[in-house]
Amino acid sequence: MGDIRPGPPQLRPGRALAHTTGASGSGSPHRSDGRPPQTPRGARRSDPDGRLGTTPPVPGRPTSFLLLLLLGLPALFFAFITWQVVSDGPLVRLDERLSSAVVHPDRTSEVLAGLGDVQVAVPVLMAVLVYVAGRGRATGTDRWWLPPTAAALLMALVPVVVVPLKHWTARPGTPVVPPGVGYYPSGHTATAAIAYGSATLLLLPGLRSPLARRALVAACAALVLGVSFGLVRHGWHWPLDVVASWCLCAVLLSSLWPALRPPVRLRASCRTPAPTGPSPSATDCAARRGRPRGPGTTS
């Protein structure tokens, strides 16, 4: 007869032992090939900030290279144009010749330039702010008030930035306007770019169709370019005044990125306790809000 031993069966060395002890032989119940267990929690790794999730760049958010382009290049161009205006450099003389070639005051240019008036552009932005805030609150979006508030503060920041620059540069106007200084940079262009640009950035997340998104961006660009053309055509601003405002507003609009994160809709169970049944844990609700909860996180 064979060797019959009382007691539970013993593990034999071989391939079965590798699946039990793991590739390293440490006794941990992992895969024999050394890969992490096939569970979502076991396979996830923390990002550089210590939060569970993907490693940046995250789709839908601007990368560092894009932010560098949005902030660095326009700021560099604005500084160069401002230096030319203050020092009366050769770019200013070229700007004057270009203005004399395109100036032709007419009714069309006056109407286009009027789209950059505070009385026209700011009410459009305010209507969009009210709409976006109401939609975010109705759908239960987390921090629904942040994007409209950031856009409103950015609009209020325009005169705070533009007016001191006008006084400092003291650039005279074109021969069409009455004698005076304070035309650089263009305040009408800045008002139009910030108002229509902020409204566009706020409305884009709510549009599902790519065609609607492209149409909205094209309409915003047409408005800003129309205002810019009207100002130069009518002789109310030099071309460099308008281009400098473009660069300045590109930097200002890029500051809205942190407030334009993809919206997170909270479930009703996280906002209001359920009448029956167990309530969701703090970890689940924090995860839906995009905030980690754990031993190292304070509430």
C-alpha positions in Angstrom: 0.0 0.0 0.0 1.0 3.6 -0.5 2.2 6.0 2.1 -1.1 7.0 3.8 -0.6 9.8 6.4 -3.3 11.2 8.6 -4.0 15.0 8.5 -4.7 17.6 5.8 -3.0 17.3 2.4 0.3 19.1 2.1 1.3 21.5 -0.6 3.8 20.1 -3.1 6.5 22.2 -4.6 5.9 23.2 -8.2 3.7 25.5 -10.3 0.8 25.5 -7.8 3.0 26.9 -5.1 4.0 29.8 -7.3 0.3 30.8 -7.6 0.0 30.8 -3.8 3.1 32.5 -2.7 3.5 34.9 -5.7 6.5 35.4 -7.9 8.7 36.7 -5.1 8.0 33.9 -2.8 7.0 36.3 0.0 3.7 34.6 0.7 1.5 37.5 -0.5 -1.6 36.4 -2.4 -0.6 38.1 -5.7 -0.4 36.8 -9.3 2.5 34.5 -10.1 3.8 36.8 -12.8 4.3 39.6 -10.4 1.5 41.9 -11.7 -0.9 43.6 -9.3 -4.2 41.9 -8.6 -7.0 42.3 -11.1 -9.1 44.6 -8.9 -9.7 48.3 -9.5 -8.6 49.4 -6.1 -5.5 47.2 -6.1 -4.4 48.3 -9.6 -4.8 52.1 -9.0 -1.9 54.1 -8.0 -1.8 57.6 -6.6 -0.8 60.5 -8.7 1.9 63.0 -7.8 -0.5 64.8 -5.5 -1.2 61.7 -3.5 -4.7 61.3 -4.9 -6.0 58.1 -6.5 -6.5 58.6 -10.2 -4.7 58.9 -13.5 -1.3 60.6 -13.9 -1.5 64.1 -15.5 -2.1 65.2 -18.2 -5.8 64.3 -17.6 -7.9 64.5 -20.8 -10.0 67.6 -20.9 -7.6 69.7 -18.8 -4.9 72.0 -20.1 -1.4 70.6 -20.0 1.5 72.6 -18.7 2.7 73.1 -22.3 -0.6 74.6 -23.3 -0.6 76.9 -20.3 2.9 78.0 -21.2 1.7 78.9 -24.7 -1.4 80.7 -23.4 0.5 82.7 -20.8 4.1 83.0 -22.1 3.8 83.9 -25.8 1.0 86.5 -25.4 2.7 88.1 -22.4 6.0 88.2 -24.4 4.3 89.9 -27.4 2.5 92.3 -25.1 5.8 93.3 -23.4 7.5 93.8 -26.8 4.7 95.9 -28.2 4.5 98.0 -25.1 8.2 98.6 -25.2 8.0 99.8 -28.8 5.1 102.2 -27.9 6.9 103.7 -24.9 10.2 104.1 -26.7 8.6 105.2 -30.0 10.3 102.4 -31.9 10.2 101.4 -35.5 7.2 99.2 -35.0 5.2 102.4 -34.0 6.1 104.1 -37.3 5.0 101.0 -39.2 1.8 101.0 -37.2 1.1 104.6 -38.2 1.6 103.9 -41.9 -0.8 100.9 -41.7 -3.4 103.0 -39.9 -3.3 105.8 -42.5 -3.8 103.2 -45.2 -6.9 101.5 -43.7 -8.7 104.3 -41.9 -12.1 105.1 -43.5 -14.8 106.2 -41.0 -18.2 104.9 -42.0 -21.4 103.7 -40.4 -20.4 100.0 -40.6 -17.2 100.5 -38.8 -19.0 102.6 -36.2 -21.6 99.8 -35.5 -18.9 97.1 -35.3 -16.8 99.2 -32.9 -19.9 99.8 -30.8 -20.1 96.0 -30.0 -17.2 96.6 -27.7 -19.0 99.2 -25.6 -19.5 98.3 -21.9 -23.3 98.9 -22.4 -23.4 96.1 -25.0 -20.8 93.5 -24.1 -21.2 93.4 -20.3 -25.0 92.7 -20.4 -24.3 89.8 -22.7 -21.9 88.4 -20.2 -24.2 88.9 -17.3 -27.0 87.0 -19.1 -24.7 84.1 -19.6 -23.5 84.2 -16.0 -27.1 84.0 -14.8 -27.9 81.2 -17.2 -24.8 79.1 -16.3 -25.3 79.6 -12.6 -29.0 78.6 -12.7 -28.2 75.5 -14.8 -25.5 74.4 -12.5 -27.6 74.9 -9.4 -30.6 73.1 -10.9 -28.5 70.0 -12.0 -26.7 69.8 -8.6 -23.3 70.6 -9.9 -20.6 70.8 -7.3 -19.3 74.4 -6.9 -21.8 75.7 -9.5 -21.1 79.2 -8.4 -17.3 79.2 -9.1 -17.2 79.6 -12.9 -19.7 82.5 -13.0 -18.0 84.3 -10.1 -14.6 83.9 -11.7 -15.8 85.3 -15.0 -17.5 88.3 -13.2 -14.3 89.1 -11.3 -12.3 88.8 -14.5 -14.6 91.3 -16.2 -14.2 93.7 -13.2 -10.4 93.3 -13.5 -10.3 94.8 -17.0 -10.4 98.5 -16.1 -8.1 97.9 -13.2 -5.4 96.6 -15.6 -6.1 98.7 -18.7 -6.6 102.2 -17.2 -3.1 102.4 -15.5 -1.5 101.2 -18.7 -3.3 104.0 -20.6 -2.0 106.6 -18.2 1.5 105.1 -18.2 2.0 104.8 -21.9 0.2 108.0 -22.8 0.0 107.2 -26.4 -1.8 109.8 -28.6 -4.7 108.9 -30.8 -5.0 108.8 -34.6 -5.5 112.1 -36.6 -9.2 111.2 -36.8 -9.9 111.6 -33.1 -9.5 114.7 -31.0 -6.1 115.4 -29.6 -5.4 113.5 -26.5 -3.5 110.6 -25.0 -4.4 107.3 -23.4 -5.2 105.1 -26.4 -3.0 102.2 -25.6 -4.1 99.5 -25.1 -7.6 99.4 -26.6 -10.2 99.3 -23.8 -13.1 98.5 -26.2 -11.1 95.5 -27.6 -10.4 94.3 -24.1 -14.0 94.6 -23.0 -15.2 92.7 -26.0 -12.6 89.9 -25.7 -13.1 89.3 -22.0 -16.9 89.6 -22.1 -17.5 87.4 -25.2 -14.6 85.1 -24.5 -15.7 84.4 -20.9 -19.2 83.8 -22.1 -18.0 81.3 -24.6 -15.8 79.5 -22.2 -18.7 79.2 -19.7 -21.1 77.9 -22.4 -18.8 75.3 -24.0 -19.1 72.6 -21.3 -22.9 72.5 -21.7 -22.8 71.9 -25.5 -22.7 68.2 -26.5 -22.5 68.7 -30.3 -19.0 69.4 -31.8 -20.7 71.5 -34.4 -22.4 73.7 -31.8 -19.0 74.1 -30.1 -17.3 75.2 -33.3 -20.2 77.5 -34.1 -20.0 79.2 -30.7 -16.2 79.7 -30.9 -16.5 81.0 -34.4 -19.2 83.5 -33.3 -17.0 84.7 -30.4 -14.0 85.2 -32.7 -16.2 87.0 -35.3 -17.5 89.4 -32.6 -14.0 90.2 -31.3 -12.5 90.6 -34.8 -15.5 92.7 -35.8 -14.9 95.1 -32.9 -11.2 95.2 -33.6 -11.7 96.0 -37.3 -14.3 98.6 -36.6 -12.0 100.4 -34.2 -9.1 100.5 -36.6 -11.3 101.2 -39.7 -13.0 104.1 -38.0 -9.7 105.5 -36.7 -10.5 105.3 -33.0 -7.4 103.2 -32.3 -4.1 102.3 -33.9 -3.7 98.7 -35.0 -1.1 98.1 -32.3 -3.6 99.2 -29.6 -5.9 96.4 -30.7 -3.2 93.7 -31.1 -1.8 94.5 -27.6 -5.3 94.1 -26.1 -5.6 90.7 -27.8 -2.3 89.6 -26.1 -3.4 91.0 -22.7 -6.8 89.3 -22.9 -5.3 86.0 -23.9 -3.3 86.0 -20.6 -6.4 87.1 -18.6 -8.7 84.5 -20.1 -6.2 81.7 -19.4 -6.7 82.4 -15.7 -10.2 81.0 -16.0 -8.9 77.5 -16.6 -8.8 76.5 -12.9 -12.4 77.5 -12.5 -13.6 75.6 -15.6 -13.0 72.1 -14.4 -15.5 69.5 -15.7 -18.6 69.8 -13.5 -19.4 67.0 -11.0 -23.0 66.2 -10.4 -23.7 65.0 -6.9 -26.3 62.3 -6.3 -29.3 63.2 -4.1 -28.1 60.7 -1.5 -25.0 62.8 -1.0 -26.9 66.1 -0.7 -29.8 64.9 1.3 -29.9 61.9 3.7 -32.0 59.0 2.4 -35.3 58.5 4.4 -34.7 54.7 4.7 -31.7 52.5 4.4 -28.1 53.1 5.2 -26.7 56.5 4.3 -23.7 56.7 2.0 -20.3 56.8 3.6 -18.2 59.9 3.8 -15.6 58.2 1.5 -18.2 57.6 -1.3 -19.5 61.2 -1.2 -16.0 62.6 -1.1 -15.1 60.5 -4.1 -18.0 61.8 -6.1 -17.0 65.3 -5.3 -13.5 64.6 -6.5 -11.9 64.9 -3.0 -10.0 62.0 -1.4 -11.0 60.8 2.0 -8.6 58.7 4.2 -6.6 58.6 7.3 -4.3 61.4 6.0 -7.1 63.7 4.9 -8.7 66.2 7.2 -12.4 67.2 6.7 
